[in-house]
Amino acid sequence: MALRNVKLTIAYDGSEYHGWQIQPGFPTVQETIQDAVRSLLGPNVRLFGASRTDSGVHALGQVGLIQIDSPVPTKNVARAITDRLPGDIAIIKAEDVRMGFDVIGEVTNKLYRYTILCSRVRPVLQRRICWHLHSPLDADAMHAAAQALVGKHDFKSFASAADQRIDSVRTVFRCDVTTKTDDHGQWVYVDVEGDGFLYNMVRNIVGSLVEVGQGRWTGQRIKEALEACDRTAAGPIAPPNGLCLMWIEY
């Protein structure tokens, strides 16, 4: 059989995993999928991912790449791998891509969504997929403040102190805060689309915007934090369980 590159679109609930990337001694999404792939396609297959989501972070559109030499038709690969995975991971789609495809370097856009639920009662069924706050947020003020982040900027203030990358310049195409109310309470969604993200960048942005939404910061503080290029100028980090990688485009 001819060697071929197969791109996988992956969804997972990250609650039980120590992030995406393989780490010895910890359960990770990458290792769990790679083990399933190897049981189907052979022991030497390696899985590469487009985005290193943190511990507890979810995905509906993570992208992985495997190189295989197998008679299994590509159209059957997604279901065959999923059948070997635990119930909190699924392969949504498998498709052939050209040899030489760069799963990281050819990314043009990523969208992360952060979900917050403001309600008096603890959301026992939704607790894994949202940040629960007791008081309502001013989503309009958060959205207005978030517009300072749109464009090409140095996002060092919103990167984890552990992020050692020299280049902290990224482009955010949009940062939208929307809200809806239902029987559960007030749902607030922060959508951040960009060409790439620093370690903990979206969670630090959300934590800072919540300071605005709760009235502790003015909207101007977001712009000032961005310009400071200093992590201590930004707000606290939001918990991981509200964050989801929605999609990646090439």
C-alpha positions as CSV (number, residue, x, y, z in Angstrom):
1,M,0.0,0.0,0.0
2,A,1.1,3.6,-0.7
3,L,2.0,5.7,2.3
4,R,-0.5,8.5,2.8
5,N,-1.2,11.4,5.2
6,V,-4.6,11.4,6.9
7,K,-5.9,14.5,8.7
8,L,-8.2,13.8,11.7
9,T,-10.8,16.2,13.1
10,I,-11.2,15.4,16.8
11,A,-13.6,16.2,19.6
12,Y,-13.1,15.5,23.2
13,D,-14.2,16.3,26.8
14,G,-10.8,17.1,28.4
15,S,-12.0,16.8,32.0
16,E,-10.2,13.5,32.7
17,Y,-7.0,14.3,30.8
18,H,-3.8,16.1,31.6
19,G,-4.1,18.2,28.4
20,W,-3.4,17.2,24.8
21,Q,0.3,16.5,24.6
22,I,1.8,13.2,25.7
23,Q,3.3,13.4,29.2
24,P,4.8,10.3,30.9
25,G,2.8,9.2,33.9
26,F,-0.4,11.2,33.0
27,P,-3.4,10.4,30.9
28,T,-3.5,12.7,27.8
29,V,-5.7,13.0,24.8
30,Q,-2.9,12.5,22.3
31,E,-1.6,9.3,23.9
32,T,-5.1,7.9,24.2
33,I,-5.8,8.5,20.5
34,Q,-2.4,7.3,19.4
35,D,-2.8,4.0,21.3
36,A,-6.2,3.5,19.6
37,V,-4.7,4.3,16.2
38,R,-1.8,1.9,16.8
39,S,-4.2,-0.9,17.7
40,L,-5.9,-0.4,14.3
41,L,-3.1,0.6,12.0
42,G,0.2,-0.7,13.5
43,P,2.6,0.0,16.4
44,N,4.7,2.7,14.6
45,V,2.0,5.2,13.7
46,R,2.5,8.6,15.4
47,L,-0.2,11.2,16.0
48,F,0.7,14.9,15.6
49,G,-1.7,17.6,16.8
50,A,-2.3,21.2,15.7
51,S,-3.0,22.7,19.1
52,R,-1.7,21.8,22.7
53,T,-4.9,22.3,24.7
54,D,-4.3,22.5,28.5
55,S,-5.5,20.1,31.2
56,G,-9.3,20.1,31.5
57,V,-9.8,22.0,28.2
58,H,-12.2,20.6,25.6
59,A,-12.3,20.5,21.8
60,L,-14.9,20.1,19.0
61,G,-12.4,20.8,16.2
62,Q,-8.9,19.7,17.2
63,V,-6.8,18.5,14.2
64,G,-4.4,15.6,14.2
65,L,-2.3,14.1,11.5
66,I,-1.2,10.5,11.0
67,Q,0.9,8.9,8.3
68,I,-0.3,5.4,7.4
69,D,0.4,2.5,5.1
70,S,-2.8,0.5,5.4
71,P,-5.6,-1.1,3.4
72,V,-8.2,0.6,5.6
73,P,-10.1,3.1,3.4
74,T,-9.8,6.6,4.7
75,K,-13.6,7.0,4.7
76,N,-13.7,4.2,7.4
77,V,-10.8,5.4,9.5
78,A,-12.8,7.9,11.7
79,R,-15.3,5.3,12.9
80,A,-12.7,2.5,13.2
81,I,-10.5,4.6,15.5
82,T,-13.5,6.0,17.5
83,D,-14.7,2.4,18.2
84,R,-11.4,1.9,20.0
85,L,-11.6,5.1,22.1
86,P,-13.3,5.9,25.4
87,G,-16.6,7.7,25.3
88,D,-15.2,11.2,25.9
89,I,-13.2,11.2,22.6
90,A,-14.4,10.9,19.0
91,I,-12.9,11.2,15.6
92,I,-15.3,13.4,13.7
93,K,-13.7,13.1,10.2
94,A,-10.7,11.6,8.5
95,E,-9.5,12.9,5.1
96,D,-6.5,12.4,2.9
97,V,-4.1,15.4,2.6
98,R,-1.0,15.8,0.5
99,M,2.4,14.5,1.7
100,G,4.3,17.3,3.3
101,F,1.2,18.9,4.9
102,D,2.2,20.8,8.0
103,V,-0.5,20.4,10.6
104,I,0.9,23.3,12.7
105,G,2.7,25.6,10.3
106,E,-0.2,25.8,7.8
107,V,-2.9,26.9,10.3
108,T,-4.4,30.3,9.4
109,N,-7.2,30.6,12.0
110,K,-8.3,29.1,15.2
111,L,-11.5,29.7,17.2
112,Y,-11.7,29.2,21.0
113,R,-15.0,29.7,22.8
114,Y,-15.2,30.2,26.6
115,T,-18.5,29.5,28.3
116,I,-19.6,31.1,31.6
117,L,-22.9,30.4,33.4
118,C,-24.1,33.1,35.9
119,S,-26.7,31.5,38.2
120,R,-27.6,31.2,41.8
121,V,-27.7,27.4,41.7
122,R,-24.6,25.3,40.9
123,P,-24.9,23.8,37.4
124,V,-24.4,20.1,38.3
125,L,-24.9,18.8,34.8
126,Q,-23.0,21.5,33.0
127,R,-20.1,22.0,35.6
128,R,-17.5,20.3,33.3
129,I,-18.1,22.7,30.4
130,C,-18.5,26.1,32.0
131,W,-17.2,28.5,34.6
132,H,-19.9,29.0,37.2
133,L,-20.4,32.5,38.7
134,H,-23.1,33.5,41.1
135,S,-23.7,37.1,39.9
136,P,-24.6,38.3,36.4
137,L,-22.1,39.9,34.1
138,D,-22.3,43.0,32.0
139,A,-21.6,41.3,28.7
140,D,-22.0,44.6,26.7
141,A,-19.2,46.2,28.7
142,M,-17.0,43.1,28.3
143,H,-17.6,43.1,24.5
144,A,-16.7,46.8,24.2
145,A,-13.5,46.3,26.2
146,A,-12.6,43.2,24.2
147,Q,-12.3,45.2,21.0
148,A,-9.0,46.6,22.2
149,L,-7.6,43.1,21.7
150,V,-8.5,42.9,18.0
151,G,-5.6,43.3,15.6
152,K,-1.9,42.4,15.7
153,H,-0.5,43.0,19.1
154,D,2.1,41.8,21.6
155,F,0.0,39.6,23.9
156,K,2.7,39.1,26.5
157,S,0.5,40.4,29.3
158,F,-2.0,37.6,28.6
159,A,0.5,34.8,28.3
160,S,1.4,32.5,31.2
161,A,4.5,33.4,33.1
162,A,5.7,29.8,32.1
163,D,5.5,30.6,28.4
164,Q,9.1,31.1,27.3
165,R,8.4,31.9,23.7
166,I,10.4,34.9,22.5
167,D,7.8,36.0,20.0
168,S,4.6,37.0,21.8
169,V,3.0,38.9,18.9
170,R,-0.2,37.4,17.6
171,T,-3.2,38.6,15.5
172,V,-6.7,38.4,17.0
173,F,-9.3,38.6,14.2
174,R,-12.3,39.0,16.5
175,C,-13.0,38.9,20.2
176,D,-16.8,38.8,20.8
177,V,-18.8,38.5,24.0
178,T,-22.4,37.4,23.6
179,T,-25.0,36.4,26.1
180,K,-28.4,34.6,26.4
181,T,-30.7,33.8,29.3
182,D,-32.6,30.6,29.8
183,D,-33.9,28.5,32.7
184,H,-30.4,27.8,33.9
185,G,-29.4,31.5,34.1
186,Q,-27.2,33.9,32.1
187,W,-24.9,32.2,29.6
188,V,-22.0,34.4,28.5
189,Y,-19.8,33.3,25.6
190,V,-16.4,34.7,24.8
191,D,-15.3,33.8,21.2
192,V,-11.6,34.6,20.4
193,E,-10.5,33.9,16.8
194,G,-6.8,34.4,15.9
195,D,-3.9,33.1,13.9
196,G,-2.3,31.5,17.0
197,F,-2.3,31.7,20.8
198,L,0.2,31.9,23.6
199,Y,0.1,29.5,26.6
200,N,-3.1,30.3,28.7
201,M,-3.7,33.4,26.5
202,V,-7.5,32.9,26.0
203,R,-8.1,32.0,29.7
204,N,-6.2,35.1,30.8
205,I,-8.2,37.3,28.4
206,V,-11.4,35.8,29.8
207,G,-10.3,36.4,33.4
208,S,-9.5,40.0,32.6
209,L,-12.8,40.6,30.8
210,V,-14.7,39.1,33.8
211,E,-13.2,41.8,35.9
212,V,-14.9,44.3,33.6
213,G,-18.1,42.4,33.5
214,Q,-18.2,42.4,37.3
215,G,-17.6,46.1,37.5
216,R,-14.2,45.9,39.2
217,W,-12.3,47.2,36.1
218,T,-13.2,49.8,33.5
219,G,-13.0,48.8,29.9
220,Q,-9.9,51.0,29.5
221,R,-8.0,48.6,31.8
222,I,-8.0,45.9,29.1
223,K,-6.2,48.3,26.7
224,E,-3.8,49.3,29.4
225,A,-3.0,45.7,30.3
226,L,-2.3,44.9,26.7
227,E,0.1,47.8,26.3
228,A,1.9,46.9,29.5
229,C,3.4,43.7,28.1
230,D,3.5,42.4,31.7
231,R,1.5,39.4,33.0
232,T,0.9,41.2,36.4
233,A,-1.1,43.9,34.5
234,A,-3.8,41.5,33.4
235,G,-6.5,39.8,35.4
236,P,-6.7,36.3,36.9
237,I,-6.7,33.2,34.8
238,A,-10.1,31.7,34.1
239,P,-10.5,28.0,35.0
240,P,-9.9,25.5,32.2
241,N,-13.3,23.7,32.1
242,G,-15.1,26.6,30.3
243,L,-12.7,26.6,27.3
244,C,-13.3,24.7,24.0
245,L,-11.3,24.7,20.8
246,M,-14.1,25.0,18.3
247,W,-12.2,24.7,15.0
248,I,-9.0,25.2,13.1
249,E,-8.7,26.4,9.5
250,Y,-5.9,25.9,6.9
